[in-house]
């Protein structure tokens, strides 16, 4: 049987994952600007409302309908944990810790995803994945420490970042089974809507702060909703439906390296040697975690090689 369709599907999933990490990396620049005018809850609500509106229009145009009933549990949990709670707590926590501490605590998330995926979803934990995640985690912490200023970190801020990492991991693992029953657009649209509903208590803050915020900050909130939320979360869901939660979580370790590059190009922040080394470690770890074993060379009964892959039989 030809491997062309599976190869094409793999390339599409890899492309979707690439779009996700690039847009999530770009979000750091926008959050930095918008966060000066908007409080954590208002910023999260504004971002989610923009994202939900964009996704809702696309969902109506595509006429995909409501997700099947069995998918709603995963959609609701991911919406509450990842779209809602995570965004508020992360915005709040990163105002109280320096970049190095945030990198150390928040980047525990992909590790938790791999562990929870193995425990709850039966995902494999191949040595290459674990090794790659260890390398990328070291790189993410190196980038964070090298880009930290002289700001301090509060214990409360550390706890908030840890809660964000746990919510992120729980949301991803809950989303994975829902994607077996509903489309990436359905899961993302209604997950974002659930998150927006959770953040509605911040409506008063959003209205008051939007009246005084500069136009650039408000445009950054809209950008966060349309691109790093609506588009990037949809491409994430598309890719997640075609691989394991642990492997997708490891892919996000490319974000710190891309943040370094974007800060260099867009903000003129020239990275030092330690920052570049950390970014290289992040990318090297992602490459290792997403690599697969080569086909076995042992001949079969007719003398033909019998390839075996790490994820054979997994969907």
WOMOSUL-V820276 format. One record per residue. N is the residue number from 1. RES is the residue in three letters. PHI is phi in degrees with one decimal (* if undefined). PSI is psi in whole degrees, -180 to 180 (none if undefined). D_CENTER is the distance of its C-alpha to the mean C-alpha in Angstrom with 2 decimals. Layout:
# WOMOSUL-V820276
n=N res=RES phi=PHI psi=PSI d_center=D_CENTER
n=N res=RES phi=PHI psi=PSI d_center=D_CENTER
This chain:
# WOMOSUL-V820276
n=1 res=UNK phi=* psi=139 d_center=34.55
n=2 res=UNK phi=-67.3 psi=143 d_center=32.73
n=3 res=UNK phi=-94.2 psi=4 d_center=29.25
n=4 res=UNK phi=-59.5 psi=-47 d_center=28.59
n=5 res=UNK phi=-61.5 psi=-43 d_center=26.68
n=6 res=UNK phi=-67.9 psi=-36 d_center=24.35
n=7 res=UNK phi=-65.9 psi=-42 d_center=23.91
n=8 res=UNK phi=-62.9 psi=-43 d_center=23.14
n=9 res=UNK phi=-62.2 psi=-39 d_center=20.55
n=10 res=UNK phi=-64.6 psi=-39 d_center=18.92
n=11 res=UNK phi=-67.4 psi=-40 d_center=18.99
n=12 res=UNK phi=-64.2 psi=-42 d_center=17.52
n=13 res=UNK phi=-64.7 psi=-41 d_center=14.54
n=14 res=UNK phi=-64.4 psi=-39 d_center=14.13
n=15 res=UNK phi=-64.4 psi=-40 d_center=14.59
n=16 res=UNK phi=-63.9 psi=-42 d_center=11.98
n=17 res=UNK phi=-63.8 psi=-37 d_center=9.33
n=18 res=UNK phi=-64.6 psi=-44 d_center=10.99
n=19 res=UNK phi=-57.6 psi=-42 d_center=10.92
n=20 res=UNK phi=-60.4 psi=-52 d_center=7.19
n=21 res=UNK phi=-68.1 psi=-33 d_center=6.99
n=22 res=UNK phi=-65.5 psi=-45 d_center=10.30
n=23 res=UNK phi=-70.5 psi=-38 d_center=9.67
n=24 res=UNK phi=-65.7 psi=-34 d_center=6.86
n=25 res=UNK phi=-66.1 psi=-41 d_center=9.53
n=26 res=UNK phi=-64.4 psi=-24 d_center=12.19
n=27 res=UNK phi=-63.7 psi=-28 d_center=11.07
n=28 res=UNK phi=-62.8 psi=-38 d_center=12.45
n=29 res=UNK phi=-67.3 psi=-42 d_center=15.82
n=30 res=UNK phi=-68.8 psi=-40 d_center=15.98
n=31 res=UNK phi=-63.2 psi=-38 d_center=15.11
n=32 res=UNK phi=-60.4 psi=-41 d_center=17.83
n=33 res=UNK phi=-74.8 psi=-50 d_center=20.29
n=34 res=UNK phi=-66.8 psi=-32 d_center=19.64
n=35 res=UNK phi=-66.0 psi=-16 d_center=19.51
n=36 res=UNK phi=-77.5 psi=-21 d_center=23.12
n=37 res=UNK phi=-113.8 psi=-20 d_center=24.37
n=38 res=UNK phi=-120.6 psi=139 d_center=22.19
n=39 res=UNK phi=-73.8 psi=164 d_center=21.81
n=40 res=UNK phi=-54.0 psi=-47 d_center=18.53
n=41 res=UNK phi=-68.4 psi=-42 d_center=19.36
n=42 res=UNK phi=-65.3 psi=-40 d_center=20.75
n=43 res=UNK phi=-63.3 psi=-44 d_center=17.85
n=44 res=UNK phi=-63.7 psi=-43 d_center=15.44
n=45 res=UNK phi=-65.3 psi=-45 d_center=18.12
n=46 res=UNK phi=-61.2 psi=-42 d_center=18.82
n=47 res=UNK phi=-64.1 psi=-45 d_center=15.29
n=48 res=UNK phi=-70.2 psi=-36 d_center=15.07
n=49 res=UNK phi=-65.8 psi=-42 d_center=18.63
n=50 res=UNK phi=-63.1 psi=-42 d_center=18.09
n=51 res=UNK phi=-65.9 psi=-44 d_center=15.16
n=52 res=UNK phi=-64.3 psi=-39 d_center=17.26
n=53 res=UNK phi=-64.9 psi=-45 d_center=20.29
n=54 res=UNK phi=-62.3 psi=-48 d_center=18.82
n=55 res=UNK phi=-64.1 psi=-39 d_center=17.44
n=56 res=UNK phi=-62.1 psi=-41 d_center=20.74
n=57 res=UNK phi=-63.3 psi=-46 d_center=22.84
n=58 res=UNK phi=-64.0 psi=-41 d_center=21.21
n=59 res=UNK phi=-61.7 psi=-41 d_center=21.49
n=60 res=UNK phi=-67.1 psi=-42 d_center=25.14
n=61 res=UNK phi=-65.3 psi=-36 d_center=25.94
n=62 res=UNK phi=-83.0 psi=-14 d_center=24.67
n=63 res=UNK phi=54.1 psi=50 d_center=26.49
n=64 res=UNK phi=-82.4 psi=-16 d_center=24.17
n=65 res=UNK phi=76.9 psi=-177 d_center=25.54
n=66 res=UNK phi=-76.8 psi=149 d_center=24.28
n=67 res=UNK phi=-63.7 psi=151 d_center=22.12
n=68 res=UNK phi=-59.7 psi=152 d_center=24.46
n=69 res=UNK phi=-54.9 psi=-42 d_center=25.37
n=70 res=UNK phi=-62.6 psi=-18 d_center=23.89
n=71 res=UNK phi=-85.4 psi=-15 d_center=20.33
n=72 res=UNK phi=-66.7 psi=-33 d_center=20.63
n=73 res=UNK phi=-60.7 psi=-49 d_center=20.18
n=74 res=UNK phi=-64.9 psi=-39 d_center=16.66
n=75 res=UNK phi=-63.0 psi=-45 d_center=15.85
n=76 res=UNK phi=-65.1 psi=-44 d_center=17.54
n=77 res=UNK phi=-65.6 psi=-45 d_center=15.96
n=78 res=UNK phi=-66.1 psi=-36 d_center=12.32
n=79 res=UNK phi=-64.3 psi=-43 d_center=13.57
n=80 res=UNK phi=-68.7 psi=-47 d_center=15.36
n=81 res=UNK phi=-78.2 psi=-50 d_center=13.00
n=82 res=UNK phi=-91.3 psi=-51 d_center=9.49
n=83 res=UNK phi=-72.7 psi=-39 d_center=10.73
n=84 res=UNK phi=-92.6 psi=-75 d_center=13.86
n=85 res=UNK phi=-57.7 psi=-46 d_center=14.40
n=86 res=UNK phi=-57.8 psi=-47 d_center=11.13
n=87 res=UNK phi=-65.4 psi=-40 d_center=11.41
n=88 res=UNK phi=-67.4 psi=-49 d_center=15.10
n=89 res=UNK phi=-67.0 psi=-38 d_center=15.17
n=90 res=UNK phi=-66.7 psi=-45 d_center=12.74
n=91 res=UNK phi=-56.8 psi=-42 d_center=14.82
n=92 res=UNK phi=-69.1 psi=-47 d_center=17.87
n=93 res=UNK phi=-66.0 psi=-37 d_center=17.22
n=94 res=UNK phi=-73.6 psi=-9 d_center=16.44
n=95 res=UNK phi=-82.1 psi=-11 d_center=19.82
n=96 res=UNK phi=-120.5 psi=2 d_center=21.55
n=97 res=UNK phi=-132.1 psi=156 d_center=20.35
n=98 res=UNK phi=-79.9 psi=172 d_center=20.56
n=99 res=UNK phi=-63.2 psi=-37 d_center=17.84
n=100 res=UNK phi=-63.9 psi=-44 d_center=18.87
n=101 res=UNK phi=-65.7 psi=-41 d_center=18.69
n=102 res=UNK phi=-61.2 psi=-43 d_center=15.27
n=103 res=UNK phi=-62.3 psi=-41 d_center=14.02
n=104 res=UNK phi=-65.5 psi=-46 d_center=16.00
n=105 res=UNK phi=-81.3 psi=-51 d_center=14.98
n=106 res=UNK phi=-65.4 psi=-35 d_center=11.28
n=107 res=UNK phi=-78.5 psi=7 d_center=10.63
n=108 res=UNK phi=-71.2 psi=-21 d_center=12.55
n=109 res=UNK phi=-51.8 psi=-54 d_center=9.53
n=110 res=UNK phi=-59.9 psi=-32 d_center=8.97
n=111 res=UNK phi=-66.4 psi=-43 d_center=12.76
n=112 res=UNK phi=-64.6 psi=-36 d_center=13.08
n=113 res=UNK phi=-61.0 psi=-46 d_center=11.00
n=114 res=UNK phi=-62.3 psi=-43 d_center=13.51
n=115 res=UNK phi=-68.6 psi=-44 d_center=16.38
n=116 res=UNK phi=-67.7 psi=-37 d_center=15.80
n=117 res=UNK phi=-62.4 psi=-39 d_center=15.26
n=118 res=UNK phi=-68.2 psi=-39 d_center=18.53
n=119 res=UNK phi=-77.2 psi=-43 d_center=20.30
n=120 res=UNK phi=-100.1 psi=-27 d_center=19.46
n=121 res=UNK phi=-109.6 psi=-7 d_center=18.64
n=122 res=UNK phi=75.8 psi=19 d_center=20.92
n=123 res=UNK phi=-67.3 psi=148 d_center=18.48
n=124 res=UNK phi=-77.3 psi=155 d_center=20.20
n=125 res=UNK phi=-121.2 psi=74 d_center=19.49
n=126 res=UNK phi=-65.2 psi=151 d_center=21.18
n=127 res=UNK phi=-54.8 psi=-36 d_center=22.34
n=128 res=UNK phi=-63.5 psi=-39 d_center=20.52
n=129 res=UNK phi=-64.8 psi=-47 d_center=17.09
n=130 res=UNK phi=-63.6 psi=-42 d_center=18.23
n=131 res=UNK phi=-64.2 psi=-46 d_center=19.87
n=132 res=UNK phi=-61.9 psi=-40 d_center=17.03
n=133 res=UNK phi=-66.5 psi=-38 d_center=14.67
n=134 res=UNK phi=-63.2 psi=-43 d_center=17.63
n=135 res=UNK phi=-64.7 psi=-46 d_center=18.20
n=136 res=UNK phi=-65.5 psi=-39 d_center=14.69
n=137 res=UNK phi=-61.7 psi=-43 d_center=14.70
n=138 res=UNK phi=-61.3 psi=-40 d_center=18.12
n=139 res=UNK phi=-66.2 psi=-41 d_center=17.06
n=140 res=UNK phi=-62.6 psi=-42 d_center=14.30
n=141 res=UNK phi=-66.2 psi=-39 d_center=17.02
n=142 res=UNK phi=-62.3 psi=-44 d_center=19.56
n=143 res=UNK phi=-60.7 psi=-47 d_center=17.77
n=144 res=UNK phi=-60.9 psi=-46 d_center=17.34
n=145 res=UNK phi=-64.9 psi=-39 d_center=20.96
n=146 res=UNK phi=-70.1 psi=-26 d_center=22.35
n=147 res=UNK phi=-99.2 psi=2 d_center=20.96
n=148 res=UNK phi=-72.2 psi=144 d_center=22.00
n=149 res=UNK phi=-90.3 psi=-145 d_center=25.02
n=150 res=UNK phi=-100.1 psi=10 d_center=27.67
n=151 res=UNK phi=-68.7 psi=150 d_center=25.90
n=152 res=UNK phi=-93.2 psi=180 d_center=26.11
n=153 res=UNK phi=-130.3 psi=134 d_center=23.88
n=154 res=UNK phi=-94.9 psi=154 d_center=24.97
n=155 res=UNK phi=-61.3 psi=-38 d_center=24.70
n=156 res=UNK phi=-62.9 psi=-41 d_center=23.43
n=157 res=UNK phi=-63.2 psi=-40 d_center=20.57
n=158 res=UNK phi=-63.5 psi=-43 d_center=19.67
n=159 res=UNK phi=-62.7 psi=-41 d_center=19.86
n=160 res=UNK phi=-62.3 psi=-44 d_center=17.60
n=161 res=UNK phi=-64.8 psi=-37 d_center=14.82
n=162 res=UNK phi=-66.5 psi=-41 d_center=15.50
n=163 res=UNK phi=-61.6 psi=-38 d_center=15.40
n=164 res=UNK phi=-63.4 psi=-42 d_center=11.96
n=165 res=UNK phi=-63.6 psi=-42 d_center=10.78
n=166 res=UNK phi=-66.7 psi=-42 d_center=12.88
n=167 res=UNK phi=-64.7 psi=-40 d_center=11.76
n=168 res=UNK phi=-59.8 psi=-48 d_center=8.04
n=169 res=UNK phi=-63.8 psi=-46 d_center=9.60
n=170 res=UNK phi=-62.5 psi=-39 d_center=12.21
n=171 res=UNK phi=-65.0 psi=-42 d_center=10.33
n=172 res=UNK phi=-65.7 psi=-45 d_center=8.59
n=173 res=UNK phi=-67.0 psi=-34 d_center=12.09
n=174 res=UNK phi=-71.8 psi=-32 d_center=13.86
n=175 res=UNK phi=-71.0 psi=-33 d_center=12.18
n=176 res=UNK phi=-56.5 psi=-51 d_center=13.21
n=177 res=UNK phi=-64.3 psi=-32 d_center=16.96
n=178 res=UNK phi=-63.3 psi=-31 d_center=16.83
n=179 res=UNK phi=-72.6 psi=-13 d_center=15.75
n=180 res=UNK phi=-79.2 psi=-13 d_center=19.01
n=181 res=UNK phi=-120.0 psi=-19 d_center=20.99
n=182 res=UNK phi=-134.5 psi=163 d_center=19.43
n=183 res=UNK phi=-76.2 psi=164 d_center=17.96
n=184 res=UNK phi=-60.6 psi=-39 d_center=14.39
n=185 res=UNK phi=-66.6 psi=-43 d_center=15.88
n=186 res=UNK phi=-62.3 psi=-48 d_center=17.60
n=187 res=UNK phi=-63.0 psi=-42 d_center=14.79
n=188 res=UNK phi=-71.7 psi=-44 d_center=12.57
n=189 res=UNK phi=-59.9 psi=-50 d_center=15.76
n=190 res=UNK phi=-79.6 psi=-26 d_center=17.13
n=191 res=UNK phi=-65.1 psi=-44 d_center=14.07
n=192 res=UNK phi=-63.4 psi=-39 d_center=13.78
n=193 res=UNK phi=-64.8 psi=-42 d_center=17.55
n=194 res=UNK phi=-60.3 psi=-45 d_center=17.59
n=195 res=UNK phi=-61.8 psi=-41 d_center=15.37
n=196 res=UNK phi=-63.8 psi=-41 d_center=17.74
n=197 res=UNK phi=-62.4 psi=-41 d_center=20.72
n=198 res=UNK phi=-61.7 psi=-32 d_center=19.65
n=199 res=UNK phi=-91.5 psi=3 d_center=19.55
n=200 res=UNK phi=-56.9 psi=-29 d_center=22.92
n=201 res=UNK phi=-58.5 psi=-15 d_center=24.87
n=202 res=UNK phi=-91.8 psi=11 d_center=23.59
n=203 res=UNK phi=-59.1 psi=-45 d_center=25.33
n=204 res=UNK phi=-58.5 psi=-44 d_center=28.33
n=205 res=UNK phi=-62.9 psi=-43 d_center=26.42
n=206 res=UNK phi=-62.0 psi=-46 d_center=24.53
n=207 res=UNK phi=-63.2 psi=-46 d_center=27.90
n=208 res=UNK phi=-65.9 psi=-42 d_center=29.73
n=209 res=UNK phi=-74.6 psi=-32 d_center=27.26
n=210 res=UNK phi=-65.3 psi=-31 d_center=26.82
n=211 res=UNK phi=-67.1 psi=-30 d_center=30.62
n=212 res=UNK phi=-104.4 psi=-12 d_center=30.72
n=213 res=UNK phi=-73.9 psi=146 d_center=27.55
n=214 res=UNK phi=-65.7 psi=155 d_center=28.07
n=215 res=UNK phi=-59.3 psi=-37 d_center=27.17
n=216 res=UNK phi=-61.5 psi=-39 d_center=24.70
n=217 res=UNK phi=-67.1 psi=-42 d_center=22.64
n=218 res=UNK phi=-65.9 psi=-39 d_center=22.76
n=219 res=UNK phi=-63.5 psi=-35 d_center=21.82
n=220 res=UNK phi=-67.1 psi=-36 d_center=18.70
n=221 res=UNK phi=-62.8 psi=-44 d_center=17.81
n=222 res=UNK phi=-64.2 psi=-43 d_center=18.51
n=223 res=UNK phi=-58.7 psi=-44 d_center=16.52
n=224 res=UNK phi=-59.1 psi=-37 d_center=13.38
n=225 res=UNK phi=-73.0 psi=-40 d_center=14.17
n=226 res=UNK phi=-78.3 psi=-45 d_center=15.17
n=227 res=UNK phi=-99.5 psi=-65 d_center=12.83
n=228 res=UNK phi=-65.7 psi=-18 d_center=9.34
n=229 res=UNK phi=-101.8 psi=-69 d_center=9.71
n=230 res=UNK phi=-61.4 psi=-52 d_center=12.32
n=231 res=UNK phi=-75.4 psi=-50 d_center=11.91
n=232 res=UNK phi=-68.6 psi=-37 d_center=8.29
n=233 res=UNK phi=-70.5 psi=-30 d_center=7.48
n=234 res=UNK phi=-71.6 psi=-44 d_center=10.73
n=235 res=UNK phi=-66.2 psi=-34 d_center=10.26
n=236 res=UNK phi=-60.1 psi=-50 d_center=7.20
n=237 res=UNK phi=-62.2 psi=-39 d_center=9.81
n=238 res=UNK phi=-60.0 psi=-46 d_center=12.50
n=239 res=UNK phi=-70.7 psi=-39 d_center=11.32
n=240 res=UNK phi=-61.9 psi=-34 d_center=10.50
n=241 res=UNK phi=-65.8 psi=-15 d_center=14.02
n=242 res=UNK phi=-115.8 psi=11 d_center=15.49
n=243 res=UNK phi=-155.1 psi=-174 d_center=14.43
n=244 res=UNK phi=-85.8 psi=159 d_center=13.86
n=245 res=UNK phi=-62.9 psi=-40 d_center=11.02
n=246 res=UNK phi=-63.3 psi=-42 d_center=11.84
n=247 res=UNK phi=-66.4 psi=-40 d_center=11.86
n=248 res=UNK phi=-67.5 psi=-39 d_center=8.44
n=249 res=UNK phi=-60.8 psi=-41 d_center=7.17
n=250 res=UNK phi=-63.5 psi=-31 d_center=9.63
n=251 res=UNK phi=-60.8 psi=-32 d_center=8.52
n=252 res=UNK phi=-69.1 psi=-10 d_center=5.80
n=253 res=UNK phi=-69.6 psi=-8 d_center=9.16
n=254 res=UNK phi=-75.1 psi=-18 d_center=10.31
n=255 res=UNK phi=-59.4 psi=-49 d_center=8.77
n=256 res=UNK phi=-57.2 psi=-38 d_center=11.75
n=257 res=UNK phi=-64.6 psi=-41 d_center=14.17
n=258 res=UNK phi=-69.8 psi=-34 d_center=13.34
n=259 res=UNK phi=-61.5 psi=-42 d_center=13.66
n=260 res=UNK phi=-59.4 psi=-47 d_center=17.02
n=261 res=UNK phi=-65.1 psi=-44 d_center=18.12
n=262 res=UNK phi=-67.2 psi=-38 d_center=17.33
n=263 res=UNK phi=-64.1 psi=-36 d_center=19.06
n=264 res=UNK phi=-66.3 psi=-47 d_center=21.90
n=265 res=UNK phi=-76.8 psi=-42 d_center=22.35
n=266 res=UNK phi=-90.6 psi=-34 d_center=21.77
n=267 res=UNK phi=-111.6 psi=-5 d_center=22.99
n=268 res=UNK phi=71.7 psi=19 d_center=25.42
n=269 res=UNK phi=-86.5 psi=98 d_center=24.00
n=270 res=UNK phi=-72.7 psi=121 d_center=25.43
n=271 res=UNK phi=-74.4 psi=145 d_center=23.59
n=272 res=UNK phi=-84.0 psi=175 d_center=25.92
n=273 res=UNK phi=-58.0 psi=-39 d_center=26.49
n=274 res=UNK phi=-67.1 psi=-39 d_center=24.47
n=275 res=UNK phi=-64.5 psi=-44 d_center=21.38
n=276 res=UNK phi=-64.1 psi=-39 d_center=21.87
n=277 res=UNK phi=-64.5 psi=-42 d_center=22.43
n=278 res=UNK phi=-63.9 psi=-42 d_center=19.22
n=279 res=UNK phi=-62.7 psi=-40 d_center=17.27
n=280 res=UNK phi=-64.1 psi=-39 d_center=19.33
n=281 res=UNK phi=-63.2 psi=-41 d_center=18.59
n=282 res=UNK phi=-58.1 psi=-49 d_center=14.79
n=283 res=UNK phi=-68.1 psi=-38 d_center=15.46
n=284 res=UNK phi=-63.9 psi=-41 d_center=18.25
n=285 res=UNK phi=-64.9 psi=-40 d_center=16.31
n=286 res=UNK phi=-62.7 psi=-43 d_center=13.71
n=287 res=UNK phi=-61.1 psi=-42 d_center=16.90
n=288 res=UNK phi=-67.6 psi=-44 d_center=18.58
n=289 res=UNK phi=-66.0 psi=-28 d_center=15.94
n=290 res=UNK phi=-97.6 psi=0 d_center=15.77
n=291 res=UNK phi=-78.4 psi=161 d_center=19.54
n=292 res=UNK phi=-126.7 psi=158 d_center=22.03
n=293 res=UNK phi=-66.2 psi=147 d_center=25.59
n=294 res=UNK phi=-70.4 psi=158 d_center=28.30
n=295 res=UNK phi=-60.6 psi=141 d_center=30.64
n=296 res=UNK phi=-67.2 psi=145 d_center=33.40
n=297 res=UNK phi=-92.1 psi=-5 d_center=36.71
n=298 res=UNK phi=-64.6 psi=129 d_center=38.96
n=299 res=UNK phi=-73.6 psi=149 d_center=41.21
n=300 res=UNK phi=-85.9 psi=-168 d_center=41.55
n=301 res=UNK phi=-59.2 psi=-32 d_center=44.92
n=302 res=UNK phi=-98.8 psi=12 d_center=45.70
n=303 res=UNK phi=88.3 psi=0 d_center=44.62
n=304 res=UNK phi=-90.8 psi=144 d_center=41.27
n=305 res=UNK phi=-66.0 psi=147 d_center=38.09
n=306 res=UNK phi=-113.3 psi=97 d_center=35.88
n=307 res=UNK phi=-67.3 psi=144 d_center=32.23
n=308 res=UNK phi=-132.2 psi=138 d_center=29.86
n=309 res=UNK phi=-123.6 psi=157 d_center=26.12
n=310 res=UNK phi=-56.6 psi=-42 d_center=23.70
n=311 res=UNK phi=-103.9 psi=23 d_center=22.08
n=312 res=UNK phi=-60.1 psi=134 d_center=25.34
n=313 res=UNK phi=84.3 psi=-8 d_center=25.75
n=314 res=UNK phi=-91.9 psi=149 d_center=22.13
n=315 res=UNK phi=-120.0 psi=none d_center=20.46
